[in-house]
């Protein structure tokens, strides 16, 4: 399914010609709804050509991921390069994850290739403002990725040394990215850019076979690889120059002596990337690695400026805190300001001095921007009209109304409620249609007589459906339930209320004046159990926790539910600890000294709750 026909329909309006005219200039500013920004970005290769990459800067990492998902559905010819930001601040003594480092280095490697050989297809580089404002050390391009190919000869004795040079850690059994293990003629490596680790089987020095294997049981998978790329596991690699500088600084900064000593001995240490400003020759902006004449597209300029100011303030607060501690008697901290985030205006000034055109897309008025008259969906909060009546008005005006839904069940439900026709791809005809697409915001283009309404805007929620291509291999969450696939009588487990029986899907009016229709699941629960006096609260908890139904819940693989049971057990211990004297007295009045002693042992964790439930049965009134 392609979203390109929707973009072509938006471009039919006369105001869209303002955007096409401004695209011919070196720099431009466009005013349009935030829901139309992805369509405008996707149309840039048609207007500006495919010989140059387009760098898209968003306000947050989530928006960057949404842009990647959109462009992937818009045109399969697009090459998408993701450049994520660190999960930590630049000067924190914490290292970014190996997966993040792998994505960043893969992006840098591809950009360096594009500098030498331009692509013959559209290329987009997507990053958040946090990734754009963080400086990089200039030696990143000096450590290219290593390609491992089957049926070639590699020195099995030198391979571990090369992997250590790339920042990989040697372990007994591979379990995380950035690790490797050697056992005889077999080498297990987990590349930082792969979903599965790979197993290299050697016959002498000849690499006979490359297979992926599972982390869970360490067994080889059927997948065979002809080759794979091995990117460094760290952005700061310990070269002889880095080790020499660390050795010189160890005496000057005793508070960093342990970390610098390890670096001087070529031992990677967590947080060593924060010392890159003083261990490397220079720090440069990210656009130094981007090919010349690449166009930068900045979305939601005001939101990006606000986000950049927050990042700058947070970074400075941590640096000032270190100097305040030095004034109070601590040792003077090392100056790492060169590795902090750039100021937004400073970044734009440096970018303007290069040969990179800059384009801005704003969601609200800008005196210098060209308004292409594409708007967000109206809000009906506090109004007499609702979304359904507005949709009927659009139908009367011969609008093309397109609903988008991610999952097949949600799409069918929208088709039933809105009377829309299910279709694989929008054809540009007038009418009401439902297509499967993962859009975040809708839009209205009066000049093109087009309205796009997402499932969130129509149903008031996001579906839990995840496309197979976007599912992660190692998810910690339990299986998700699609409400539209439930049948009357099915048993479900609620996160808070527990096991119940699904009855039907009902609609209720909510909001001010009851103007909004929302769908809810009607779940029936068992009637409450017989209540006990307050002093028998302990046994009531125990009997419920260890009821036979508990095992049914565990078989449903809802780890979150099992964790909640554990939380309730701990809460019970805390609550009963204050009532221990009264419970003790109750036992002693009954002459049950042994049971009282066992109760104390239970609250201290020496016996099981199930055993306690057998030794003390509650009395009912």
SULZILIN-V90777 format. One record per residue. N is the residue number from 0. PHI is phi in whole degrees, -180 to 180 (none if undefined). PSI is psi in degrees with one decimal (NA if undefined). D_CENTER is the distance of its C-alpha to the mean C-alpha in Angstrom with 2 decimals. Layout:
# SULZILIN-V90777
n->{N/N}
phi->{PHI/PHI}
psi->{PSI/PSI}
d_center->{D_CENTER/D_CENTER}
This chain:
# SULZILIN-V90777
n->{0/1/2/3/4/5/6/7/8/9/10/11/12/13/14/15/16/17/18/19/20/21/22/23/24/25/26/27/28/29/30/31/32/33/34/35/36/37/38/39/40/41/42/43/44/45/46/47/48/49/50/51/52/53/54/55/56/57/58/59/60/61/62/63/64/65/66/67/68/69/70/71/72/73/74/75/76/77/78/79/80/81/82/83/84/85/86/87/88/89/90/91/92/93/94/95/96/97/98/99/100/101/102/103/104/105/106/107/108/109/110/111/112/113/114/115/116/117/118/119/120/121/122/123/124/125/126/127/128/129/130/131/132/133/134/135/136/137/138/139/140/141/142/143/144/145/146/147/148/149/150/151/152/153/154/155/156/157/158/159/160/161/162/163/164/165/166/167/168/169/170/171/172/173/174/175/176/177/178/179/180/181/182/183/184/185/186/187/188/189/190/191/192/193/194/195/196/197/198/199/200/201/202/203/204/205/206/207/208/209/210/211/212/213/214/215/216/217/218/219/220/221/222/223/224/225/226/227/228/229/230/231/232/233/234/235/236/237/238/239/240/241/242/243/244/245/246/247/248/249/250/251/252/253/254/255/256/257/258/259/260/261/262/263/264/265/266/267/268/269/270/271/272/273/274/275/276/277/278/279/280/281/282/283/284/285/286/287/288/289/290/291/292/293/294/295/296/297/298/299/300/301/302/303/304/305/306/307/308/309/310/311/312/313/314/315/316/317/318/319/320/321/322/323/324/325/326/327/328/329/330/331/332/333/334/335/336/337/338/339/340/341/342/343/344/345/346/347/348/349/350/351/352/353/354/355/356/357/358/359/360/361/362/363/364/365/366/367/368/369/370/371/372/373/374/375/376/377/378/379/380/381/382/383/384/385/386/387/388/389/390/391/392/393/394/395/396/397/398/399/400/401/402/403/404/405/406/407/408/409/410/411/412/413/414/415/416/417/418/419/420/421/422/423/424/425/426/427/428/429/430/431/432/433/434/435/436/437/438/439/440/441/442/443/444/445/446/447/448/449/450/451/452/453/454/455/456/457/458/459/460/461/462/463/464/465/466/467/468/469/470/471/472/473/474/475/476/477/478/479/480/481/482/483/484/485/486/487/488/489/490/491/492/493/494/495/496/497/498/499/500/501/502/503/504/505/506/507/508/509/510/511/512/513/514/515/516/517/518/519/520/521/522/523/524/525/526/527/528/529/530/531/532/533/534/535/536/537/538/539/540/541/542/543/544/545/546/547/548/549/550/551/552/553/554/555/556/557/558/559/560/561/562/563/564/565/566/567/568/569/570/571/572/573/574/575/576/577/578/579/580/581/582/583/584/585/586/587/588/589/590/591/592/593/594/595/596/597/598/599/600/601/602/603/604/605/606/607/608/609/610/611/612/613/614/615/616/617/618/619/620}
phi->{none/-116/-91/-62/-59/-66/-63/-67/-68/-64/-73/-73/-68/-63/-60/-66/-65/-64/-67/-65/-72/-69/-67/-77/-83/-69/-134/-158/-138/-126/-111/-161/-64/-64/-70/-93/-57/-59/-68/-68/-63/-67/-89/-63/-59/-67/-88/-117/95/-108/-83/-131/-73/-115/-99/-107/-112/-112/-76/-134/-67/-66/-66/-64/-67/-64/-66/-62/-63/-65/-63/-66/-83/-71/-152/-71/-79/-69/-96/-110/-112/-94/-124/-78/-96/-66/-82/-120/-73/-60/-102/-72/-84/-133/-92/-65/-66/-63/-63/-64/-61/-62/-65/-67/-70/-64/-65/-62/-62/-68/-66/-65/-64/-67/-64/-84/-131/-63/-83/-102/-142/-64/-126/-121/-111/-112/-150/-86/-64/-65/-71/-72/-89/-87/-68/-121/-80/-69/-87/-59/-76/-86/-126/-70/-71/-106/-94/-106/-125/-70/67/-116/-97/-134/-76/-64/-77/-90/-60/-60/-65/-68/-65/-65/-63/-85/92/-82/-105/-85/-134/-77/-142/-72/-139/-136/-63/86/-119/-148/-142/-121/-136/63/-96/-121/-122/-102/-135/-112/-62/-73/-109/-108/-81/-125/-71/-120/-116/-103/-106/-106/-121/73/-103/-92/-82/-80/-151/-123/-130/-82/-139/-87/-72/-62/-118/63/-92/-69/-93/-64/-68/-109/-115/-82/-163/-156/-99/-116/-91/-58/-89/-138/-76/-105/-95/-86/-92/-57/-67/-65/-63/-66/-67/-64/-67/-70/-83/-61/-80/-76/-126/-64/-67/-110/-59/-65/-67/-68/-65/-66/-64/-63/-94/62/-110/-62/-136/-62/88/-66/-64/-68/-92/-56/-61/-105/-96/-113/-72/-160/-116/-131/-70/-66/-72/-68/-94/-91/-57/-63/69/-68/-96/-100/-113/-107/-97/53/-58/-67/-65/-66/-63/-64/-64/-65/-64/-64/-63/-64/-66/-62/-64/-69/-62/-68/-67/-67/-63/-66/-72/-62/-65/-67/-64/-78/127/-76/-73/-64/-77/-78/-83/-115/-64/-66/-96/-76/-64/-70/-70/-60/-67/-64/-64/-65/-66/-65/-68/-69/-81/-93/-98/-102/-64/-123/-129/-115/-126/-113/-98/-139/-57/-142/-61/-91/-89/-95/-86/-96/59/-122/-122/-75/-66/-68/-99/-108/-68/80/-105/-73/-77/-126/-63/-65/-68/-66/-63/-64/-64/-66/-62/-67/-95/62/-81/-91/-109/-122/-93/-120/-144/-82/-96/-66/-66/-65/-63/-65/-66/-63/-60/-69/-74/-98/65/-99/-93/-73/-148/-77/-152/-68/-102/90/-78/-80/140/-117/-133/-127/-125/-90/-158/-102/-97/-96/-140/-91/-159/-133/-118/-59/-66/-95/52/-133/-131/-114/-124/-84/-65/-67/-74/-90/-97/81/-159/-99/-74/-90/-70/-125/-62/-57/-70/-107/-76/-86/-74/-120/-92/-89/-80/-75/-65/-92/-107/-84/-58/-75/-95/-75/-119/-58/101/-69/-90/-130/-117/-83/-61/-106/-90/97/-82/-146/-117/-72/-106/-165/-101/-117/-112/-136/-92/-130/84/-66/79/63/-91/-104/-97/-128/-100/-133/-91/-92/-118/-102/-111/-66/-64/-64/-74/-64/-79/-119/-61/-64/-78/-108/-60/-58/-69/-64/-65/-66/-62/-74/-66/-101/-69/-58/-64/-61/-69/-64/-62/-65/-67/-79/65/-91/-61/-66/-68/-63/-65/-66/-62/-62/-64/-69/-64/-66/-64/-64/-61/-66/-70/-79/-62/-78/-99/-59/-60/-69/-67/-60/-64/-62/-66/-67/-66/-87/75/-112/-65/-63/-66/-64/-65/-67/-63/-61/-65/-65/-65/-87/89/-92/-133/-86/-66/-67/-66/-64/-65/-82/-88/-138/-99/-72/-102/-100/-89}
psi->{132.4/141.2/2.6/-39.2/-31.7/-42.8/-37.9/-34.8/-39.4/-37.9/-7.0/-22.6/147.6/-40.7/-20.5/-20.9/-23.8/-40.7/-41.0/-36.1/-40.5/-24.6/-18.4/-17.5/162.5/-36.2/150.1/165.3/132.1/140.7/122.0/165.7/152.2/-26.4/-20.2/-11.8/-45.0/-36.3/-38.2/-40.2/-42.9/-20.7/-6.4/-40.0/-33.9/-34.3/-29.1/-5.5/166.6/5.5/-2.2/143.1/156.0/121.9/117.7/122.9/123.2/170.3/-33.6/164.3/-32.0/-40.6/-34.2/-41.9/-38.4/-36.6/-39.7/-44.6/-40.7/-50.6/-31.8/-34.0/-22.6/-47.7/125.3/-12.9/-15.4/133.0/122.1/122.0/115.4/129.8/89.7/167.3/163.3/154.1/-8.6/166.0/155.2/-30.8/3.6/150.8/46.5/139.7/143.6/159.8/153.8/-34.9/-43.4/-44.0/-41.5/-42.7/-40.4/-44.8/-33.4/-39.2/-44.0/-41.8/-42.0/-37.6/-36.8/-37.4/-40.3/-26.3/-36.7/-42.6/103.7/149.8/156.1/19.0/161.8/137.3/129.8/133.7/116.4/128.9/156.2/166.7/-29.5/-40.3/-33.6/-32.8/-7.5/125.0/154.6/147.9/145.0/-13.9/8.5/-34.4/-8.1/-2.3/78.9/164.9/155.5/125.5/125.7/123.3/137.6/159.6/18.0/162.6/131.8/142.6/111.3/-24.3/-31.4/-16.6/-45.4/-36.8/-38.7/-40.0/-40.7/-37.0/-32.1/5.2/9.7/148.9/132.7/129.3/173.3/-36.9/128.1/130.2/-15.1/161.5/144.5/15.5/156.7/157.6/144.2/125.7/99.4/-122.2/19.3/132.1/123.5/128.5/138.6/94.9/147.4/-12.5/8.9/153.7/-28.7/148.8/161.5/150.0/122.6/119.3/119.0/147.8/97.0/-123.5/3.1/128.7/105.6/-42.2/145.4/119.6/146.6/151.4/162.5/140.1/-34.7/-49.8/3.1/19.8/145.7/144.0/160.7/-18.6/125.7/139.8/140.8/-33.4/166.6/159.4/137.9/101.4/154.2/150.6/-10.7/148.5/-30.1/105.5/147.4/94.7/168.7/-35.2/-42.9/-43.6/-38.1/-42.3/-37.3/-37.8/-37.3/-35.2/-15.1/-36.4/-29.0/-31.5/85.2/-27.4/-17.6/16.1/-42.4/-44.2/-44.6/-33.4/-40.1/-41.6/-39.6/-28.5/17.0/36.2/113.9/142.4/146.5/133.5/3.7/-22.1/-24.7/-20.4/7.1/-37.1/-27.1/-15.0/-16.1/169.2/-40.2/159.6/136.5/158.2/162.3/-30.3/-4.9/-24.1/-4.8/140.1/150.5/152.5/7.1/141.6/133.0/125.5/116.9/118.5/137.5/70.2/-42.7/-40.0/-37.8/-40.4/-42.5/-43.2/-40.2/-39.4/-40.2/-42.1/-42.3/-43.1/-43.8/-42.4/-42.8/-34.5/-41.4/-39.4/-40.4/-34.1/-36.5/-39.7/-33.8/-39.2/-33.5/-37.2/-33.0/-1.9/-11.3/168.7/148.5/132.5/163.4/145.0/108.9/21.2/-25.5/-21.1/2.3/171.4/142.0/151.2/143.1/-46.0/-35.3/-39.8/-44.7/-35.8/-43.8/-36.7/-34.6/-23.7/-8.5/-175.2/29.5/114.6/145.8/132.1/139.6/140.1/116.8/155.4/-5.0/179.8/138.0/125.2/-32.0/-7.2/157.3/119.5/117.3/6.9/51.5/125.8/163.4/163.3/142.8/155.3/134.2/17.7/123.9/5.7/159.3/-35.3/157.2/-178.9/-37.9/-40.8/-34.5/-38.7/-39.1/-37.0/-39.3/-38.2/-38.0/-24.4/14.2/40.9/152.8/115.2/122.3/118.3/142.6/139.6/145.8/-44.7/154.4/-37.8/-41.1/-39.1/-42.1/-38.8/-42.4/-39.4/-38.4/-41.7/-39.3/-2.8/37.0/155.2/128.9/132.8/150.7/-30.5/137.3/130.9/-2.3/1.1/162.9/145.6/-170.1/125.3/159.2/126.0/155.6/112.5/150.0/73.9/147.5/-32.0/145.2/-175.7/166.6/125.4/90.7/-37.2/-32.2/-4.6/55.2/136.1/128.5/124.8/123.4/165.8/-32.7/-39.9/-28.3/-42.9/-13.5/18.0/165.0/138.4/155.4/2.3/136.7/124.5/145.8/-34.8/-16.5/-0.9/140.5/150.4/-36.0/77.5/139.0/-12.5/155.4/176.7/138.7/147.5/127.7/114.7/-28.4/-12.0/-4.3/147.7/153.1/129.5/-10.8/142.6/135.5/160.7/115.8/144.1/-32.5/-46.3/-15.5/-148.1/132.5/176.7/125.1/132.9/-57.7/170.7/118.1/158.3/139.7/148.9/128.9/178.8/175.9/120.9/3.1/42.0/-15.7/135.4/127.2/146.4/140.2/154.8/127.6/111.6/131.2/132.3/160.2/152.2/153.6/150.2/165.4/132.1/153.7/161.0/162.5/-31.2/-4.2/26.3/-35.7/-49.8/-32.0/-40.8/-44.7/-45.9/-35.7/-40.3/-38.1/23.9/155.6/-30.0/-19.4/-37.8/-31.3/-41.9/-40.7/-35.1/-21.5/-1.1/30.3/87.9/-33.5/-34.8/-43.3/-38.4/-34.5/-36.6/-42.4/-37.4/-38.8/-33.0/-44.8/-38.9/-35.9/-42.4/-44.2/-39.0/-38.6/-18.5/-33.1/-19.5/8.8/-41.5/-42.5/-37.3/-39.7/-44.6/-37.5/-41.6/-43.4/-33.4/-28.4/-2.5/27.9/66.0/-39.8/-42.5/-34.7/-40.0/-39.3/-32.8/-45.7/-40.9/-36.4/-46.1/-22.2/-2.6/16.1/-14.5/166.8/156.7/-32.4/-37.5/-38.3/-34.7/-26.8/-27.7/-15.8/109.1/134.8/151.5/136.9/148.6/NA}
d_center->{23.80/23.77/23.04/25.62/28.51/26.85/26.56/30.18/31.29/29.84/31.69/34.97/35.50/37.92/35.76/33.23/35.95/35.30/31.85/33.46/36.17/33.92/31.91/35.13/35.12/33.50/31.55/30.99/29.44/28.64/28.34/26.57/24.29/20.56/20.35/22.58/20.78/18.88/22.33/24.03/21.70/22.21/25.96/26.31/27.27/30.10/31.37/30.96/31.17/29.01/30.45/27.99/24.20/22.41/19.99/17.75/16.63/14.51/14.44/10.78/7.64/6.55/10.05/9.89/7.51/9.95/12.75/12.04/12.13/15.23/17.05/16.68/18.42/20.86/22.62/22.32/24.20/21.46/20.12/16.55/15.77/12.34/12.94/10.03/11.27/12.21/10.84/14.55/17.39/19.58/22.53/21.07/22.48/19.17/17.84/14.34/12.94/14.75/11.89/10.93/14.71/15.28/13.17/14.92/18.27/18.06/17.55/20.47/22.57/22.24/23.11/26.12/27.23/27.05/29.28/31.87/31.56/30.21/28.46/30.33/27.33/24.83/22.12/19.16/17.27/14.17/13.03/12.41/15.58/14.51/14.38/17.57/19.53/19.16/22.23/22.36/25.42/27.73/28.24/24.89/26.77/29.39/27.37/26.64/24.97/27.39/28.01/29.31/31.56/33.58/37.39/37.47/38.91/36.99/38.60/37.19/38.58/36.79/33.40/32.34/33.45/31.36/28.22/28.91/29.48/25.97/24.56/24.26/25.51/28.31/28.11/30.22/27.54/24.23/21.24/18.40/17.39/19.99/22.87/26.06/29.21/32.71/35.14/38.32/37.68/34.08/31.05/27.58/24.73/20.95/19.79/16.63/15.61/16.66/15.42/18.85/21.37/24.59/28.19/30.86/34.38/37.22/40.92/42.37/40.42/39.52/36.02/36.94/33.69/29.90/28.10/24.67/24.89/23.15/22.07/23.36/26.96/27.09/28.75/28.60/26.94/29.00/26.90/28.94/27.78/30.18/28.14/24.78/23.54/23.25/21.37/21.97/19.94/20.40/20.73/23.97/26.35/29.63/32.32/35.98/35.66/32.69/34.58/37.74/36.19/34.66/38.13/39.74/37.39/37.67/41.06/40.15/37.19/38.13/35.18/32.96/35.62/33.87/30.72/32.88/35.29/32.70/31.45/35.12/35.60/32.67/30.59/26.84/25.81/22.61/22.13/24.50/22.23/23.15/26.73/26.12/28.01/31.15/30.93/30.45/32.75/30.63/27.28/26.56/24.17/21.61/23.85/26.51/24.78/24.42/27.46/30.15/30.41/26.69/25.89/23.33/22.03/20.89/19.46/20.43/22.51/23.32/19.81/18.97/22.21/21.49/18.08/19.90/22.70/20.56/19.04/22.62/24.08/21.73/22.43/26.15/26.38/25.37/27.79/30.54/30.13/30.95/34.07/35.12/35.13/37.30/39.76/40.08/41.27/38.29/38.22/37.13/33.51/32.71/31.94/28.37/28.29/28.20/24.63/23.40/21.60/23.95/25.38/24.24/27.85/28.55/25.72/27.13/30.60/29.82/28.11/31.24/33.46/31.87/32.45/29.06/29.47/27.23/26.51/25.24/24.04/24.54/24.28/27.55/30.98/31.69/35.34/34.72/32.23/33.21/32.51/31.89/32.26/29.06/28.00/25.49/26.65/29.18/28.70/31.34/31.05/34.66/36.23/38.59/36.92/33.75/31.27/33.49/36.56/34.78/33.76/37.42/38.53/36.34/37.86/41.28/40.49/39.59/35.89/33.50/30.96/27.81/25.50/22.07/20.43/17.70/19.62/23.31/24.52/23.15/24.72/28.01/28.01/27.56/30.32/32.59/32.08/32.28/34.75/32.54/33.03/30.42/29.98/27.92/28.04/29.38/32.86/33.67/36.26/37.02/36.03/33.14/30.55/27.37/24.99/21.80/19.02/15.52/16.51/15.22/18.61/22.15/25.07/28.86/30.94/34.57/36.11/34.54/34.97/31.43/29.12/25.57/24.37/20.99/20.88/19.38/22.28/24.84/23.98/22.29/19.18/16.16/16.91/15.34/15.96/13.44/15.01/16.09/14.75/11.09/11.67/10.71/13.96/13.74/12.36/13.96/14.40/17.69/18.47/17.76/20.90/21.44/24.11/25.86/26.66/28.45/32.23/34.77/35.53/32.21/31.22/27.81/26.34/25.19/22.84/25.60/28.82/28.82/30.51/31.92/33.28/31.82/34.57/33.39/31.00/32.61/32.26/32.88/33.41/31.45/31.19/34.14/37.09/35.27/34.24/30.85/30.66/27.97/27.82/27.91/28.45/31.91/31.85/35.09/35.34/38.34/40.98/40.81/42.66/45.98/45.61/47.06/48.63/46.51/47.85/46.58/42.92/42.16/43.44/41.75/38.35/39.31/40.69/37.60/35.16/37.28/38.20/38.22/35.48/33.07/33.19/32.42/29.22/28.26/29.06/26.52/23.82/22.25/21.20/20.16/23.71/25.30/23.47/24.79/28.24/28.01/27.18/30.22/32.35/31.57/32.19/35.47/36.58/35.96/37.79/40.72/41.21/42.88/45.06/46.27/49.78/50.49/49.28/51.40/54.40/53.96/54.13/57.09/59.06/58.74/59.92/56.72/56.30/54.63/51.92/51.35/50.88/48.37/46.42/46.12/45.01/42.35/40.86/40.82/38.89/41.85/42.21/40.02/39.53/40.97/44.16/44.50/44.35/47.41/49.45/49.24/49.59/49.40/52.49/52.39/54.58}
